[in-house]
Amino acid sequence: MEAKVLIVEDERILAIGMKRKLENAGYTVTGTASSGEEAIENVKETRPDLVLMDIVLKGDMDGIEAAQQIINLYNIPVIYITAYADEEILERAMVTEPYGYLLKPFNPRELKANIKMAIYKHKAETERKELMKNRVMEDYYQFMIQGMNESKYNSEMDVKNTLLKTFEKSFEDKMKPEFEKELKNKGLDIYGDNIILLFETYLSWISELFTSFGIKNKIRSENDSWYLEFFNCPWSEYSIKNKVFCINCNAMVNCSFKWINIQGDVCRISSIANNSPKCSFKFYFTH
């Protein structure tokens, strides 16, 4: 069965032509959208397998902004279609990690090849991320069980220190290569000059990681400070009874923040386990 595709193109004649090409190739077209806002609404309702996104759209939201929201909200791959090869546009588009970039005009064979490759690559990356998540979660539950056993015989501080060191080491071994790959895909490294983009990329990555664990979270800034906030805890039943179980989230945030080599620190300022409505981590920077 061929994939479901959404076309985002504000030139009606071009949209109709693309729709015909896709349907002749066996694809199901879930709709055509002429604006970024319409594209996001269509994705929400129809959940296509892939979005063909024109970069230059009429209205307040261009194709790059719309693509970023679609990727963040629905994890659906995007292929850009455009008549422009401007370097500035290309750099903006690259940040969203598209699965293809087609210059108009393109032929049906080229279009079909790009769609097939994009869907295959997205599926492979999703499976790889799911595997990594499962490996981390296995460690998570293993340490929770270990913590319950050790807390019966040792002091809470001893248990915390033992589990913290063990979990940080395991987390770094498994996830640091994944984060470094994310930086490489965006053309970044920890010794570069673009510290702001490096930090924003890190925040987006760690937020997505916790989302994959079923933790609802939000990134916000206030008075030159940044916060990562969790609004639920899948392990609250355990963490409320024994604060030892909060160390895993602490370990992941503190350990991963060190990877970006930015002068500063991060600390947890509130916890659901302490009857706060959210867990909140604050990032501090030194100059």
PEMO-V369926 format. One record per residue. N is the residue number from 1. RES is the residue in one small letter. D_FIRST is the distance of its C-alpha to the first C-alpha in whole Angstrom. Layout:
BEGIN
N:RES:D_FIRST + N:RES:D_FIRST
END
This chain:
BEGIN
1:m:0 + 2:e:4 + 3:a:7 + 4:k:9 + 5:v:13 + 6:l:16 + 7:i:19 + 8:v:22 + 9:e:25 + 10:d:28 + 11:e:29 + 12:r:27 + 13:i:27 + 14:l:25 + 15:a:23 + 16:i:22 + 17:g:22 + 18:m:19 + 19:k:17 + 20:r:18 + 21:k:17 + 22:l:13 + 23:e:13 + 24:n:14 + 25:a:12 + 26:g:8 + 27:y:8 + 28:t:9 + 29:v:13 + 30:t:15 + 31:g:18 + 32:t:21 + 33:a:24 + 34:s:27 + 35:s:28 + 36:g:28 + 37:e:29 + 38:e:26 + 39:a:23 + 40:i:24 + 41:e:25 + 42:n:21 + 43:v:20 + 44:k:22 + 45:e:20 + 46:t:17 + 47:r:16 + 48:p:13 + 49:d:12 + 50:l:14 + 51:v:17 + 52:l:19 + 53:m:22 + 54:d:25 + 55:i:28 + 56:v:31 + 57:l:31 + 58:k:33 + 59:g:35 + 60:d:36 + 61:m:33 + 62:d:31 + 63:g:28 + 64:i:29 + 65:e:30 + 66:a:27 + 67:a:25 + 68:q:27 + 69:q:27 + 70:i:23 + 71:i:23 + 72:n:26 + 73:l:25 + 74:y:21 + 75:n:21 + 76:i:18 + 77:p:18 + 78:v:20 + 79:i:20 + 80:y:23 + 81:i:24 + 82:t:28 + 83:a:30 + 84:y:33 + 85:a:33 + 86:d:36 + 87:e:37 + 88:e:38 + 89:i:34 + 90:l:32 + 91:e:34 + 92:r:33 + 93:a:30 + 94:m:30 + 95:v:31 + 96:t:28 + 97:e:26 + 98:p:23 + 99:y:20 + 100:g:21 + 101:y:24 + 102:l:24 + 103:l:27 + 104:k:27 + 105:p:27 + 106:f:24 + 107:n:22 + 108:p:18 + 109:r:18 + 110:e:19 + 111:l:17 + 112:k:14 + 113:a:16 + 114:n:17 + 115:i:14 + 116:k:12 + 117:m:15 + 118:a:16 + 119:i:13 + 120:y:14 + 121:k:17 + 122:h:17 + 123:k:15 + 124:a:18 + 125:e:21 + 126:t:20 + 127:e:20 + 128:r:23 + 129:k:25 + 130:e:24 + 131:l:25 + 132:m:28 + 133:k:29 + 134:n:29 + 135:r:31 + 136:v:34 + 137:m:33 + 138:e:34 + 139:d:37 + 140:y:38 + 141:y:38 + 142:q:40 + 143:f:43 + 144:m:43 + 145:i:44 + 146:q:46 + 147:g:48 + 148:m:48 + 149:n:50 + 150:e:52 + 151:s:53 + 152:k:55 + 153:y:58 + 154:n:57 + 155:s:58 + 156:e:55 + 157:m:56 + 158:d:56 + 159:v:53 + 160:k:51 + 161:n:52 + 162:t:51 + 163:l:48 + 164:l:47 + 165:k:48 + 166:t:46 + 167:f:43 + 168:e:43 + 169:k:44 + 170:s:40 + 171:f:39 + 172:e:40 + 173:d:39 + 174:k:35 + 175:m:34 + 176:k:37 + 177:p:35 + 178:e:32 + 179:f:34 + 180:e:35 + 181:k:32 + 182:e:31 + 183:l:35 + 184:k:34 + 185:n:31 + 186:k:33 + 187:g:36 + 188:l:38 + 189:d:40 + 190:i:43 + 191:y:46 + 192:g:45 + 193:d:47 + 194:n:44 + 195:i:45 + 196:i:43 + 197:l:40 + 198:l:40 + 199:f:41 + 200:e:38 + 201:t:36 + 202:y:37 + 203:l:37 + 204:s:34 + 205:w:33 + 206:i:35 + 207:s:34 + 208:e:30 + 209:l:31 + 210:f:33 + 211:t:30 + 212:s:28 + 213:f:31 + 214:g:31 + 215:i:34 + 216:k:34 + 217:n:36 + 218:k:37 + 219:i:39 + 220:r:42 + 221:s:45 + 222:e:48 + 223:n:52 + 224:d:50 + 225:s:49 + 226:w:45 + 227:y:44 + 228:l:41 + 229:e:41 + 230:f:39 + 231:f:39 + 232:n:38 + 233:c:39 + 234:p:37 + 235:w:40 + 236:s:42 + 237:e:44 + 238:y:45 + 239:s:46 + 240:i:48 + 241:k:50 + 242:n:50 + 243:k:50 + 244:v:49 + 245:f:45 + 246:c:45 + 247:i:46 + 248:n:42 + 249:c:41 + 250:n:44 + 251:a:44 + 252:m:40 + 253:v:42 + 254:n:45 + 255:c:44 + 256:s:41 + 257:f:43 + 258:k:45 + 259:w:43 + 260:i:43 + 261:n:47 + 262:i:48 + 263:q:51 + 264:g:51 + 265:d:50 + 266:v:48 + 267:c:49 + 268:r:48 + 269:i:50 + 270:s:49 + 271:s:47 + 272:i:46 + 273:a:47 + 274:n:51 + 275:n:50 + 276:s:49 + 277:p:46 + 278:k:44 + 279:c:44 + 280:s:45 + 281:f:45 + 282:k:47 + 283:f:47 + 284:y:51 + 285:f:51 + 286:t:55 + 287:h:56
END
